[in-house]
Structures are given as C-alpha cells and as structure tokens.
Amino acid sequence: MQTPEFTDEELMAYADGELDQARANALDLALVDDAGLADRLAVFVDTRAISREALEPALHQPVPAHLVQRVRDLAAADPTESETDDETVVAFAPRRRAEAQAPIWRLPLAAGLALAAGVTAGLYLAPQSGGGSGSIEIATLVDPALIDALNTLPSGEATMLGTGARIEPVATFLDGAQTLCREFEFDRTDGITVISVACQNAGQWDVQLAIAASSPDGAGYVPASSLEALNAYLTASDAGLPLSLEAEAQALEQLR
Amino acid sequence: MSDPFADDIIAFLPNLRRFALSLCRSADIADDLVQITVERAFASRAQFDPDTRLDAWLLRILRNAWIDMTRRDKTRGTQINIDDVPEASVVDGSRVAETAIMLKAAQSAIATLPENQRDVILLICVEELSYKEAAEVLGTPIGTVMSRLARARIALAEKLGINREAARSSDSRGGI
C-alpha cells in the first residue's frame, strides 16, 4: 500500500492542532502502520510540552512594581477609560492549559515519548485543537465503537470492536482536577496491547497516555517500564483511587 | 474604576517580560521594553480590535519596540554573547529522571537557538499563539513561521537527545 508522505511541517501542525482535518485523518491512518512517522511526530509533541515547561518559571518572577504602577497611571490618565466597553474583557483568549498540569518532566522520558507513540498504537485519534486541560494531552478519541465502550463498559469487562480489536476498561477514577478518567487496555489485531488513560473533556475522551505494552511477536508480556510509566502518570495527575463499580456506573450514566 | 484593558495588561505583564527577556536577554532592557510596550498600547488603544487577542497584539507591540530599539542604538552590544550561554549538554533522554536537570537543559537549549527560531518557539509553543497569530506578530508569512518552527523544534530535540533515533529506541515495543 502506498503510504502518503508527510512533511515535518505537517507533523508539527498535527501536534499543534493546526493540520486541516483531511490531512489529519490521513495522518491518523498512516500512523497506525508507521512507527517511524510516530517517532517524527513525537519530536513535535515533546518539544512543545518541553518548551512550555522550561519557560514556565520565568512567569513566576515578580513583576517590578513600577511597571504595574505605570499601567495604572496610564489607565487613570486615559480619556477612553470612562467609555470602557465590556468587550475589552473578553479580548483575552482563554489561556489554554493554563493550569499546572502533570508536567511531562515527572514522567520518565520514555513515557513522554510514549504519549506520542500512543498514536501509533492504533487508536483512532483526532488532533488536539487546543482547549484541552492538560499539557500532555495529544488527541481525542474518534472511533465511535471505542467511545461507546468507554461510555458504557464496566471496568473488568471486555468487548470486541468490529475491527477485531478488543477493549477492556481497567479502572475509572477522578484525577486531581476532578476530571473523570478511565484506564483501559486495547488489544490491537496485530497483537500489540496498548495501555491507555483517557479523560473527559467537553464531552469527549481525550487520550492522556498511551503505551504500547507488548510486542507483536506474541510474547504478550507487559514490560515493567510500561507500568512504571503508567504509575508515574497516575501520580503526576494526582489520580484518585479507582471508583467502585457502583460509583463508576453512576459516573458513566452522567455522561449520557 | 477598574479598567479591564489595564487589568488585562497587568495580568499579562509576566508574559511580556518573559518574551522581552527572550529577545534581549537582559532584565533591565526587558523591563524598559515592557514599559515602552504598555505606553504604546495605551497610546494606540483605539486601534485595538476587541475581536482579536489582546495578548497577541501586545506581543507584536513589544517585538516592534525591540526592533526599534536595536535599530536606534547599540543595545544589542549588551546582549549576552551566545557563547556565554552554557551549551545544553546532550543528555541521554531515556535516563533523565531528574526534573531540574531536564528543565535546565531545555532552558539552555532554547537560549542557544537562533533568535528567529527562539521567537517562534516562544510565541507558539510557550505563549500558545496560532501560526496565523504568530505570523502577524512577526510580520512574517505563515509558511516562514512554520518552517522556522519545525527547524527550531528538531534542533531543540537534538540538543536534548530526544531525536528521532532516540524516540525509536525507547519505543516500548522493543525488538523492532
């Protein structure tokens, strides 16, 4: 099969939520079979998160009082102030991902890369278009069968998707921001198991973490490093204890 | 009494200082730049379109002020020589567990990027402007912004040892 080619700019735009939908869909499909493409994508996902984390401390330096005072003086002297229009208030776009989220730093770097590798893991994902709540979110689940399973399937029960893949929710929990999240295993048809966490965001499931956890040679073992990465994520996101099945059922009911 | 325009500017002062520092690498000059920016913002307040982002507008004013400043005098002479910035050590990404080390390495790596690459990283990855908004701030075509940004991120990843090969070798599927 002819694999479409993607430029660095396109992969970057995908990571930044700026790739047009048609190309993003094509890239979703290409990523399923092309680990090299996922590696190239990981560079752009990771560098965005890393840049933001690295320069975050600069925001916490105190602003010299004279600058703040200068703004106030200018405002006081400004004749247009009296006719202040409320529109000015909304001029700020919402600060995307403004809250301190689980920094990618707290994860072993391998896990950080696995965030992007999740895309290659064969989940059908749509690029994040901003508005997400976590700096490490990369994508929104778009496969209706997968979404339906996450919306309805109790933890511990598995179901086969039409494609021959299998999904089994492992646990449901609330993260530090009280967002409903589900950890689940996703067995691809080629034998690769993906361990993933997806959280609710504006009615969608956003993938927070995806780790390809067993090799396609059928060995079927889960490397300890995968679970370490998962545990690091759970710690970093301040995940609560798994909900009881009853509480889980109630929480899922509310999604409908 | 409260003027939302002023309140928004005050709330954004830390971001303006961060961008100014990235441009001029001197705290004193950065504060001068921020002050010039807020003065120009009030002077041209009527030209601000409330349907656009105030933060992008302020960043553009600041960058233009920086260009004016570097044209007008020799302020650039007081910049830190790029050679004085500690070179980001290339670290083995898969073994980095220490947050602070990685943070430092990333800060140094960003500081050693060429100015036009640093600008786009700051505006897009850090200030989270869209490509279009960043292109307007920089007065540069969007295609140029994208190619610079891609180059900057590939360079950054290489400095930090998270290049493509590293990404592949740490792939947890192993054995491939």
Interface residues (C-beta under 8 A of the other chain):
Chain A: D8 E9 M12 A13 D16 E18 A35 G36 A38 D39 R40 A42 V43 F44 D46 T47 R48 I50 S51 R52 E53 A54 L55 P57 A58 L59 H60 Q61 V63 P64 H66 L67 V68 R70 V71 R72 L74 A75 D78 T80 E81 T84 D85 D86 E87 T88 V89 V90 A91 F92 A93 R95 R96 R97 P103 W105 R106 P108 L109 A110 L113 A114 A116 A117 G130 I192 I211 A212 A213 S214 S215 P216 D217 P223 S225 S226 A229
Chain B: D3 P4 F5 A6 D8 I9 I10 A11 F12 L13 P14 N15 R17 R18 L21 S22 D31 V34 Q35 V38 E39 F42 R45 A46 F48 P50 D51 T52 R53 L54 D55 G93 S94 V96 A97 T99 M102 L103 A106 Q107 I110 I121 L122 I124 C125 V126 E128 S130 Y131 M146 S147 L149 A150 R153 I154 L156 A157 L160 I162 N163 R164 A166 A167 R168 S170 D171 S172 R173 G174 G175 I176
